[in-house]
Amino acid sequence: MMHLHFKGGRLGFALIVCYLACPAGAETEEPFTEEAAARGIFYTPWINSDHFGTGIAFTDLDGDGDADLIVTGATSGLVALLENDGTGHFTNRSFGSGITPAIFISGVSLADYDGDGDEDLHLTRAASLPDQLYRNDGNFQFVDVSAQAGINVTGIGMGATWGDYNGDGWLDLYVTNRTSQDGNLVDNFLFKNNGDGTFEDVSVAMGVHRTGDPSLLASFLDYDSDGDIDLYLANDKGLQPSWQNHLFRNDGGVLTDVTAATGTAANVDAMGIAYGDIDHNGYPDLFVTGGKGHVMLMANDDGTFTDESAAAGVLIAGTGWACQFFDYNNDTFEDLYLVNEGDPNILFKNTGSFPLESVGVEMGVSSGNVTYVFATADVDGDGDLDIAVSSGVTPIRLFINQEGDNRDWVRLKVRGPLPNGQAIGAQARITSQGLEQFREVRAGENYKSDNERVLHVGLGDDAPAQIDSIEVRWPNSRARRVLTNYSKNRTWQVWHPSQLGDPNGDGVTDLLEVQEAISIMIARAGAFIEPGEEIYDMNGDCVIDSKDILRMGLSYTQPSGSKSAAPAPVLP
């Protein structure tokens, strides 16, 4: 009999249910196929071994619902903007975009810093050149606002991460610098968003400047699921205890170093951070790549972590960089992909027990050539995650996932009221067949790179047509929703309670919006709704009926959303 176990045999009942319901070997897994050139991606970054890679990112730049691609690192300094046509084929929209070619671009991250509904572009730069912030004006047009925003700082810029640490609704920015290396004495920056297009450096006041730390990456993440984002910092040269990693807990806008108390120091030459609940115990875990060993930190139920690196099978040779948990085969278990500086890249398959299984060669994603960065997205809209890999002096590779319709899935685009329209920091818990899965909306989540802003959840073999529940909690508020009966194999938008019944976003439900909901109710005749109709599902049961119309009618007679005097409602 096969024994499933995480953390020395501790396993939730939900895992046993999933194992019994989803027999091993039910589907044959096909390797990824490399299709960059065939899909219109022609770009070669320089090796940049001095500053460890150049950023790459997936995001929906033009608001048409698919993942466009941003690539940096060409010797010309060109920042490539590649528009996705919705089928995973790309058109170069770089020229005339307003983004000036620049040398020594290091990291790429995206966030809606000005609260206008589209994602803006932030670039860190190495060699003591100023970082850059480009405002997205739509239609692939950008304006350099670095100086007026106050973020055109210098140093050895590495990764950057975005999140609303102080709960004012505006997204703040944390930038890491590889301090004490190559003559750089510039510390890390925490830029508080003032809400007027400018930022204020509060890193010293908040105690997160980390004087002398050779930081490569930071991640805003809500490790304790209390509704506010915390900060995890990965430091190079961490084999020296003074340069260990650090976890800062957010206590009402005050960042407190809880590294020792939580067991998250991870004394390795840390590069990448992966974050997710890979053992389905309800608490997100951490994985850190290193130059001399990797660390798997499994979350306990008391806010602490246990080092399970040996059991996980990740104590392997190689200098690892970017890493990410994601469910490449939709079997409900998040897997682990990491790229290496000199060794083949590795895809670890999570089968529900430790050790993880190395399948990169079989799945066609192990080729390396000094690789530092990658990003993921469902570029072709077929319900699985594809991978774009940037390696030195090698054309960008796009590995297309052939999982396709083998197993079931659901994808969630969580929406929030402006200025945080992408709901950065929101957490979702998706339950199907008695198994709960955890996801979090994050910005700047991978080393020097960013992934599409969609939560992807594999549901396994032959999942029921309707998902048991989708629970979403928005950051820094009591706002939450629980959706039931939503169909599998769809991409759903999950709207904040204050946005329901108000598709034009003016803060008031008007007569035309009520009439539109009534027309959908008549057309569906009690059947479940389809994507595009979610905003009218006021009570979250996947049906537009008289109860929803009644709630919309109440909003029609009273101001709601942004024009309401009352707090945003919390709907069951």
C-alpha positions as CSV (number, residue, x, y, z in Angstrom):
1,M,0.0,0.0,0.0
2,M,1.3,3.5,-0.9
3,H,1.7,5.8,2.1
4,L,1.1,9.5,1.4
5,H,2.9,11.8,3.8
6,F,4.1,15.3,4.3
7,K,6.1,16.5,7.3
8,G,6.8,13.1,8.8
9,G,3.5,11.5,8.1
10,R,1.1,14.4,9.0
11,L,-1.5,14.6,6.2
12,G,-5.0,16.1,6.1
13,F,-8.0,14.0,5.4
14,A,-8.6,16.0,2.2
15,L,-5.5,14.5,0.7
16,I,-6.7,11.0,1.3
17,V,-10.0,11.9,-0.3
18,C,-8.2,13.3,-3.3
19,Y,-5.9,10.3,-3.7
20,L,-8.8,7.8,-3.5
21,A,-10.9,9.9,-6.0
22,C,-8.0,10.5,-8.4
23,P,-6.2,7.2,-9.2
24,A,-2.6,7.5,-10.2
25,G,-1.9,7.2,-13.9
26,A,-5.4,8.2,-15.0
27,E,-3.9,10.5,-17.6
28,T,-0.8,10.4,-19.7
29,E,1.3,13.5,-19.5
30,E,2.7,14.9,-22.7
31,P,5.9,16.9,-22.8
32,F,5.9,20.7,-23.2
33,T,6.9,21.9,-26.7
34,E,9.2,24.8,-27.4
35,E,7.3,27.2,-29.8
36,A,8.7,30.7,-29.3
37,A,9.6,31.4,-33.0
38,A,6.5,29.7,-34.3
39,R,4.4,32.0,-32.1
40,G,6.2,35.2,-33.1
41,I,8.8,35.6,-30.2
42,F,12.2,36.6,-31.6
43,Y,14.4,38.1,-28.8
44,T,17.8,37.3,-27.5
45,P,19.0,38.7,-24.1
46,W,22.7,39.1,-23.3
47,I,24.1,36.8,-20.7
48,N,24.4,39.5,-17.9
49,S,26.3,37.1,-15.6
50,D,27.6,40.1,-13.7
51,H,24.1,41.1,-12.5
52,F,22.3,37.7,-12.7
53,G,19.7,37.9,-15.4
54,T,17.2,40.3,-17.0
55,G,13.5,40.4,-16.3
56,I,10.6,38.9,-18.2
57,A,6.9,39.2,-17.4
58,F,3.4,38.2,-18.5
59,T,0.6,40.7,-18.1
60,D,-2.5,41.9,-19.9
61,L,-1.2,45.2,-21.1
62,D,-4.2,46.1,-23.3
63,G,-7.1,44.9,-21.2
64,D,-8.3,42.3,-23.8
65,G,-8.1,39.4,-21.3
66,D,-5.0,37.5,-22.5
67,A,-1.4,37.5,-21.3
68,D,1.0,39.8,-23.3
69,L,4.8,39.4,-22.8
70,I,7.5,41.8,-21.8
71,V,11.1,40.9,-22.4
72,T,14.3,42.7,-21.5
73,G,18.1,42.2,-21.9
74,A,18.9,42.7,-25.6
75,T,22.3,44.3,-26.3
76,S,20.3,47.2,-27.9
77,G,18.5,47.9,-24.7
78,L,15.1,47.3,-26.4
79,V,12.3,46.5,-24.0
80,A,10.1,44.2,-26.1
81,L,6.3,44.4,-25.8
82,L,4.7,41.4,-27.4
83,E,0.9,41.5,-27.9
84,N,-1.0,38.2,-27.5
85,D,-3.8,37.7,-30.1
86,G,-5.7,35.5,-27.7
87,T,-4.4,32.2,-29.1
88,G,-0.8,32.5,-27.9
89,H,0.6,34.1,-31.0
90,F,2.5,37.4,-30.5
91,T,3.0,40.7,-32.4
92,N,5.8,43.0,-31.6
93,R,4.4,46.3,-30.3
94,S,7.7,47.6,-28.9
95,F,8.4,50.4,-31.4
96,G,6.7,53.7,-30.7
97,S,5.7,52.5,-27.2
98,G,7.5,55.4,-25.4
99,I,9.8,53.0,-23.6
100,T,13.3,54.2,-24.2
101,P,16.0,51.5,-24.8
102,A,18.2,51.2,-21.8
103,I,21.2,49.3,-20.8
104,F,21.6,47.2,-17.6
105,I,17.9,46.6,-17.1
106,S,17.7,44.1,-14.4
107,G,14.2,43.4,-13.0
108,V,10.6,43.7,-14.3
109,S,7.5,44.1,-12.2
110,L,4.0,45.4,-12.9
111,A,1.3,47.1,-10.8
112,D,-1.4,49.8,-11.2
113,Y,0.5,52.4,-9.2
114,D,-1.9,55.3,-10.2
115,G,-5.2,53.4,-9.7
116,D,-6.5,54.0,-13.3
117,G,-7.2,50.3,-14.0
118,D,-4.2,49.2,-16.0
119,E,-0.9,47.9,-15.0
120,D,2.2,50.1,-15.1
121,L,5.8,49.0,-15.7
122,H,8.7,49.2,-13.2
123,L,12.3,48.4,-14.2
124,T,15.2,48.0,-11.8
125,R,18.6,48.7,-13.2
126,A,22.1,47.6,-12.2
127,A,25.4,49.4,-12.4
128,S,24.2,52.3,-10.4
129,L,21.8,53.5,-13.1
130,P,18.4,54.9,-12.2
131,D,15.4,52.7,-11.9
132,Q,12.4,53.5,-14.2
133,L,8.7,53.7,-13.8
134,Y,6.5,53.8,-17.0
135,R,2.8,54.8,-16.7
136,N,0.6,52.7,-19.0
137,D,-1.7,55.0,-21.0
138,G,-3.3,52.2,-23.0
139,N,-2.8,50.8,-26.5
140,F,0.8,49.9,-25.7
141,Q,1.7,53.5,-25.0
142,F,3.9,54.4,-22.0
143,V,5.2,57.5,-20.4
144,D,8.3,57.7,-18.2
145,V,7.3,59.1,-14.8
146,S,10.3,57.9,-12.9
147,A,11.5,61.4,-11.8
148,Q,8.2,62.9,-10.9
149,A,7.2,59.7,-9.0
150,G,10.4,59.9,-7.0
151,I,11.6,56.3,-7.7
152,N,14.5,57.0,-10.0
153,V,17.0,55.7,-7.5
154,T,20.3,54.1,-8.2
155,G,22.2,51.1,-6.9
156,I,22.5,47.5,-8.0
157,G,18.8,47.0,-8.6
158,M,17.6,43.4,-8.4
159,G,14.0,42.3,-7.8
160,A,10.9,44.4,-6.8
161,T,7.6,43.6,-5.3
162,W,4.3,45.5,-4.9
163,G,1.7,45.4,-2.2
164,D,-0.5,47.7,0.0
165,Y,1.5,47.4,3.3
166,N,-0.3,50.2,5.1
167,G,-3.9,49.5,4.0
168,D,-4.7,52.8,2.3
169,G,-5.7,51.1,-0.9
170,W,-2.6,52.3,-2.9
171,L,0.1,49.8,-4.0
172,D,3.5,50.4,-2.4
173,L,6.8,49.2,-3.9
174,Y,9.8,47.4,-2.3
175,V,13.1,47.4,-4.3
176,T,16.0,45.2,-3.4
177,N,19.7,46.3,-4.0
178,R,22.6,43.9,-3.8
179,T,24.2,46.1,-1.1
180,S,27.9,45.5,0.0
181,Q,28.6,43.9,-3.4
182,D,30.6,45.4,-6.3
183,G,31.1,48.6,-4.4
184,N,27.3,49.3,-4.0
185,L,26.4,50.9,-0.7
186,V,22.8,51.7,-1.5
187,D,20.3,49.9,0.8
188,N,16.9,48.5,-0.1
189,F,13.9,50.9,-0.6
190,L,10.3,50.7,0.6
191,F,8.4,53.3,-1.4
192,K,5.0,54.3,0.2
193,N,2.5,55.3,-2.5
194,N,1.2,58.7,-1.7
195,G,-1.9,58.3,-4.0
196,D,-1.0,61.4,-6.0
197,G,1.5,59.8,-8.5
198,T,4.4,60.2,-6.1
199,F,6.2,57.9,-3.7
200,E,8.0,58.4,-0.4
201,D,10.9,56.3,0.8
202,V,10.0,55.0,4.2
203,S,12.4,52.1,4.4
204,V,14.5,53.5,7.3
205,A,11.4,54.6,9.2
206,M,9.9,51.1,8.8
207,G,13.2,49.3,9.6
208,V,13.3,47.4,6.3
209,H,16.2,49.1,4.6
210,R,18.5,46.3,5.8
211,T,21.8,48.1,5.8
212,G,24.5,46.1,4.1
213,D,22.3,43.2,3.1
214,P,23.1,41.8,-0.4
215,S,19.4,41.4,-1.2
216,L,18.4,39.7,-4.5
217,L,14.6,39.4,-4.1
218,A,11.7,40.3,-1.8
219,S,8.1,39.1,-1.8
220,F,5.1,40.8,-0.4
221,L,2.9,37.9,0.8
222,D,0.4,37.2,3.6
223,Y,2.0,34.2,5.2
224,D,-0.2,34.3,8.3
225,S,-3.5,35.0,6.4
226,D,-4.5,37.8,8.6
227,G,-5.5,40.1,5.8
228,D,-2.4,42.3,5.5
229,I,0.7,41.7,3.5
230,D,4.0,40.7,5.1
231,L,7.5,40.9,3.6
232,Y,9.9,38.1,3.0
233,L,13.5,39.1,2.0
234,A,16.0,36.8,0.3
235,N,19.7,37.7,0.8
236,D,22.7,36.5,-1.2
237,K,25.7,35.3,0.8
238,G,23.3,34.0,3.4
239,L,25.7,31.3,4.5
240,Q,27.1,34.1,6.7
241,P,24.5,34.4,9.5
242,S,24.4,38.2,9.4
243,W,23.0,38.0,5.8
244,Q,20.3,35.5,6.4
245,N,16.8,35.8,5.0
246,H,14.3,37.9,6.9
247,L,10.5,37.7,7.4
248,F,8.7,40.9,8.5
249,R,5.2,40.4,9.9
250,N,2.8,43.2,9.2
251,D,1.2,44.4,12.4
252,G,-1.3,47.1,11.3
253,G,1.2,48.8,9.0
254,V,4.2,48.2,11.3
255,L,6.7,45.6,9.9
256,T,8.2,43.4,12.7
257,D,11.1,41.1,12.1
258,V,9.9,37.6,13.1
259,T,12.6,35.6,11.4
260,A,13.8,33.8,14.4
261,A,10.4,33.1,15.9
262,T,9.1,31.7,12.6
263,G,12.2,29.7,11.6
264,T,12.5,31.4,8.2
265,A,16.2,32.4,8.2
266,A,17.1,29.9,5.4
267,N,20.8,30.4,5.6
268,V,21.8,29.8,2.0
269,D,23.0,32.1,-0.8
270,A,19.3,32.9,-1.5
271,M,18.1,33.9,-4.9
272,G,14.5,32.9,-5.6
273,I,11.3,32.5,-3.5
274,A,8.4,30.2,-4.2
275,Y,5.2,30.5,-2.1
276,G,2.1,28.3,-1.9
277,D,0.3,25.6,0.0
278,I,1.9,22.5,-1.5
279,D,0.7,20.0,1.1
280,H,-3.0,21.2,1.3
281,N,-2.9,21.9,5.1
282,G,-4.3,25.4,4.6
283,Y,-1.0,27.2,5.3
284,P,1.3,28.5,2.5
285,D,4.8,27.1,2.4
286,L,8.1,28.7,1.3
287,F,10.9,27.4,-1.0
288,V,14.2,29.3,-1.4
289,T,16.8,28.6,-4.1
290,G,20.4,29.0,-3.3
291,G,23.9,28.8,-4.6
292,K,24.9,26.1,-2.2
293,G,21.7,24.2,-1.5
294,H,17.9,24.9,-1.6
295,V,15.5,25.1,1.4
296,M,11.9,23.8,1.6
297,L,10.1,25.5,4.6
298,M,6.8,23.8,5.3
299,A,4.2,25.9,7.2
300,N,2.8,24.7,10.5
301,D,-0.5,25.8,11.9
302,D,1.0,28.2,14.4
303,G,2.8,30.7,12.2
304,T,6.1,28.8,12.2
305,F,7.9,26.8,9.5
306,T,9.8,23.5,9.5
307,D,12.8,22.8,7.3
308,E,11.8,19.7,5.2
309,S,14.5,20.1,2.5
310,A,15.9,16.6,2.9
311,A,12.5,14.9,2.9
312,A,11.4,17.0,-0.1
313,G,14.4,15.9,-2.1
314,V,15.6,19.4,-3.0
315,L,19.1,19.1,-1.5
316,I,20.6,18.9,-4.9
317,A,23.7,20.4,-6.6
318,G,23.4,23.5,-8.7
319,T,23.1,27.3,-8.4
320,G,19.3,27.9,-8.5
321,W,17.6,31.2,-9.3
322,A,14.0,31.9,-10.2
323,C,11.5,29.4,-8.8
324,Q,7.7,29.0,-8.6
325,F,5.1,26.7,-7.3
326,F,2.4,26.0,-9.9
327,D,0.3,23.0,-10.9
328,Y,1.6,22.2,-14.4
329,N,-0.5,19.1,-14.8
330,N,-3.7,20.2,-13.1
331,D,-3.7,17.3,-10.7
332,T,-4.4,19.6,-7.7
333,F,-0.9,19.5,-6.3
334,E,1.3,22.5,-7.0
335,D,4.6,21.5,-8.5
336,L,8.0,23.3,-8.4
337,Y,10.0,24.7,-11.3
338,L,13.4,26.2,-10.8
339,V,16.1,27.4,-13.2
340,N,19.8,27.1,-12.8
341,E,22.9,29.1,-13.7
342,G,25.0,26.3,-15.0
343,D,23.0,23.1,-14.6
344,P,19.8,21.9,-16.4
345,N,16.6,23.5,-15.2
346,I,14.4,21.3,-12.9
347,L,10.7,20.6,-12.8
348,F,9.8,18.8,-9.6
349,K,6.5,17.0,-9.8
350,N,4.4,16.9,-6.6
351,T,2.5,13.6,-6.4
352,G,1.1,14.2,-2.9
353,S,4.1,12.9,-1.0
354,F,7.8,13.7,-0.5
355,P,10.2,13.4,-2.1
356,L,9.2,15.5,-5.1
357,E,9.9,13.8,-8.4
358,S,12.3,15.4,-10.9
359,V,10.6,15.2,-14.3
360,G,12.1,18.2,-16.2
361,V,13.8,16.0,-18.8
362,E,10.7,13.9,-19.6
363,M,8.5,17.0,-19.7
364,G,10.9,18.9,-22.1
365,V,11.7,21.9,-19.9
366,S,15.2,21.1,-18.5
367,S,17.5,22.7,-21.1
368,G,19.4,25.6,-19.5
369,N,22.3,27.7,-20.9
370,V,22.8,29.9,-17.8
371,T,19.3,30.6,-16.8
372,Y,18.2,33.1,-14.2
373,V,14.6,34.1,-14.9
374,F,11.2,32.7,-16.2
375,A,7.5,33.6,-16.1
376,T,4.3,31.6,-16.4
377,A,0.9,32.2,-18.0
378,D,-1.8,30.4,-20.0
379,V,-0.8,32.1,-23.2
380,D,-3.1,30.0,-25.5
381,G,-6.1,29.9,-23.2
382,D,-6.4,26.1,-23.1
383,G,-6.5,25.8,-19.3
384,D,-2.8,25.0,-18.4
385,L,0.2,27.1,-17.6
386,D,3.0,27.7,-20.2
387,I,6.5,28.9,-19.4
388,A,8.7,31.6,-20.9
389,V,12.4,31.2,-20.1
390,S,15.1,33.8,-20.6
391,S,18.7,32.4,-20.8
392,G,21.9,34.2,-21.6
393,V,22.8,34.6,-25.3
394,T,20.0,32.2,-26.2
395,P,16.7,33.2,-27.9
396,I,13.7,33.4,-25.5
397,R,12.0,30.0,-25.3
398,L,8.3,29.5,-24.9
399,F,7.4,26.1,-23.5
400,I,3.8,25.3,-24.4
401,N,2.1,23.0,-22.0
402,Q,0.2,20.1,-23.6
403,E,-1.8,19.2,-20.5
404,G,-4.8,20.8,-22.3
405,D,-8.1,19.0,-21.5
406,N,-6.6,16.0,-19.8
407,R,-7.6,17.2,-16.4
408,D,-10.0,19.8,-15.1
409,W,-9.2,23.3,-13.9
410,V,-10.6,26.7,-13.0
411,R,-9.0,30.2,-13.3
412,L,-9.9,33.3,-11.3
413,K,-9.4,37.0,-12.1
414,V,-10.0,38.6,-8.7
415,R,-11.2,42.2,-9.0
416,G,-11.1,45.0,-6.5
417,P,-12.3,48.6,-6.2
418,L,-9.7,51.1,-7.5
419,P,-7.0,52.0,-6.8
420,N,-6.2,48.3,-6.2
421,G,-8.3,47.0,-9.1
422,Q,-6.2,43.8,-9.5
423,A,-6.8,43.0,-5.9
424,I,-3.2,42.5,-5.1
425,G,-3.0,40.7,-1.7
426,A,-6.4,38.9,-2.0
427,Q,-6.5,35.3,-1.0
428,A,-8.7,32.6,-2.5
429,R,-9.6,29.1,-1.2
430,I,-11.1,26.8,-3.7
431,T,-12.8,23.6,-2.6
432,S,-13.7,20.7,-5.0
433,Q,-14.3,17.1,-4.0
434,G,-13.6,18.0,-0.4
435,L,-10.1,19.3,-1.2
436,E,-9.3,22.9,-0.4
437,Q,-6.6,24.7,-2.4
438,F,-5.0,28.1,-1.6
439,R,-4.0,30.9,-4.0
440,E,-2.9,34.5,-3.5
441,V,-2.9,37.5,-5.9
442,R,0.6,38.9,-5.9
443,A,2.7,41.4,-8.0
444,G,6.4,40.9,-8.6
445,E,6.3,37.4,-7.3
446,N,9.2,35.8,-9.2
447,Y,12.9,36.6,-9.3
448,K,13.2,39.8,-11.4
449,S,10.0,38.7,-13.2
450,D,6.2,38.6,-13.0
451,N,3.5,36.2,-13.9
452,E,0.0,36.9,-15.3
453,R,-2.4,38.2,-12.7
454,V,-4.7,35.2,-12.8
455,L,-5.1,32.5,-10.2
456,H,-4.8,29.0,-11.8
457,V,-6.2,26.0,-10.0
458,G,-6.0,22.4,-11.2
459,L,-9.0,20.3,-10.2
460,G,-7.7,16.8,-11.1
461,D,-9.3,14.0,-13.1
462,D,-13.1,14.0,-13.7
463,A,-13.9,16.8,-11.2
464,P,-17.7,17.5,-10.7
465,A,-19.1,20.0,-13.2
466,Q,-19.7,22.6,-10.5
467,I,-17.0,23.6,-7.9
468,D,-18.1,23.3,-4.3
469,S,-17.0,26.7,-3.2
470,I,-14.7,29.6,-4.1
471,E,-14.0,31.8,-1.1
472,V,-12.2,35.1,-1.7
473,R,-11.0,37.6,0.9
474,W,-9.8,41.0,-0.1
475,P,-6.8,42.6,1.6
476,N,-7.0,45.1,4.4
477,S,-10.8,44.8,4.8
478,R,-13.6,42.5,6.0
479,A,-14.8,42.1,2.4
480,R,-15.2,38.5,1.4
481,R,-17.4,36.4,-0.9
482,V,-18.2,32.7,-1.2
483,L,-19.2,31.5,-4.6
484,T,-20.9,28.2,-5.2
485,N,-21.9,26.1,-8.2
486,Y,-19.4,27.8,-10.5
487,S,-18.5,25.6,-13.5
488,K,-15.1,24.0,-13.9
489,N,-12.9,24.7,-17.0
490,R,-13.8,28.4,-17.1
491,T,-12.0,31.6,-16.3
492,W,-14.2,33.6,-13.9
493,Q,-14.0,37.1,-12.6
494,V,-14.6,37.4,-8.9
495,W,-15.9,40.9,-8.1
496,H,-15.5,42.7,-4.8
497,P,-18.9,43.1,-3.0
498,S,-18.9,46.9,-3.7
499,Q,-18.6,46.3,-7.4
500,L,-21.6,43.9,-7.8
501,G,-24.4,45.1,-10.1
502,D,-22.3,48.1,-11.3
503,P,-20.4,47.1,-14.5
504,N,-19.8,50.7,-15.5
505,G,-18.0,51.3,-12.2
506,D,-19.6,54.6,-11.4
507,G,-20.5,53.5,-7.8
508,V,-24.3,53.4,-8.4
509,T,-26.5,50.7,-9.9
510,D,-28.6,52.3,-12.6
511,L,-31.8,51.3,-14.4
512,L,-29.8,50.1,-17.5
513,E,-27.7,47.8,-15.4
514,V,-30.9,46.3,-13.7
515,Q,-32.4,45.8,-17.1
516,E,-29.3,44.0,-18.3
517,A,-29.4,41.7,-15.3
518,I,-33.1,41.0,-16.1
519,S,-32.3,40.1,-19.7
520,I,-29.6,37.6,-18.5
521,M,-32.1,36.1,-16.0
522,I,-34.6,35.6,-18.8
523,A,-32.1,34.2,-21.3
524,R,-30.6,31.8,-18.8
525,A,-34.0,30.7,-17.4
526,G,-32.5,29.4,-14.2
527,A,-29.4,27.8,-15.8
528,F,-25.9,28.6,-14.5
529,I,-24.3,31.8,-15.7
530,E,-21.3,32.0,-18.1
531,P,-18.1,34.2,-17.8
532,G,-18.9,37.8,-18.4
533,E,-22.1,37.7,-16.3
534,E,-20.6,37.3,-12.8
535,I,-21.0,40.9,-11.8
536,Y,-24.8,40.4,-11.6
537,D,-24.6,37.4,-9.4
538,M,-25.2,39.3,-6.2
539,N,-25.4,36.3,-3.8
540,G,-22.8,34.1,-5.5
541,D,-24.9,31.1,-6.4
542,C,-24.0,31.2,-10.1
543,V,-27.6,32.0,-11.1
544,I,-29.2,35.3,-11.9
545,D,-32.7,35.3,-10.4
546,S,-35.2,37.5,-8.6
547,K,-33.0,37.6,-5.5
548,D,-30.2,39.2,-7.4
549,I,-32.6,41.6,-9.1
550,L,-34.0,42.6,-5.7
551,R,-30.5,43.3,-4.4
552,M,-29.7,45.4,-7.4
553,G,-33.0,47.2,-7.0
554,L,-32.0,48.2,-3.5
555,S,-28.7,49.5,-4.8
556,Y,-30.6,51.4,-7.4
557,T,-32.6,53.3,-4.8
558,Q,-29.6,53.9,-2.5
559,P,-26.0,54.9,-3.3
560,S,-23.6,51.9,-3.4
561,G,-20.0,51.1,-4.0
562,S,-17.7,54.1,-4.1
563,K,-20.6,56.5,-3.5
564,S,-22.0,54.8,-0.5
565,A,-21.6,56.3,3.0
566,A,-21.5,52.9,4.5
567,P,-18.6,50.4,4.4
568,A,-18.5,47.9,1.5
569,P,-20.9,45.1,2.2
570,V,-19.7,41.6,3.2
571,L,-21.9,39.1,1.3
572,P,-22.3,35.4,2.3
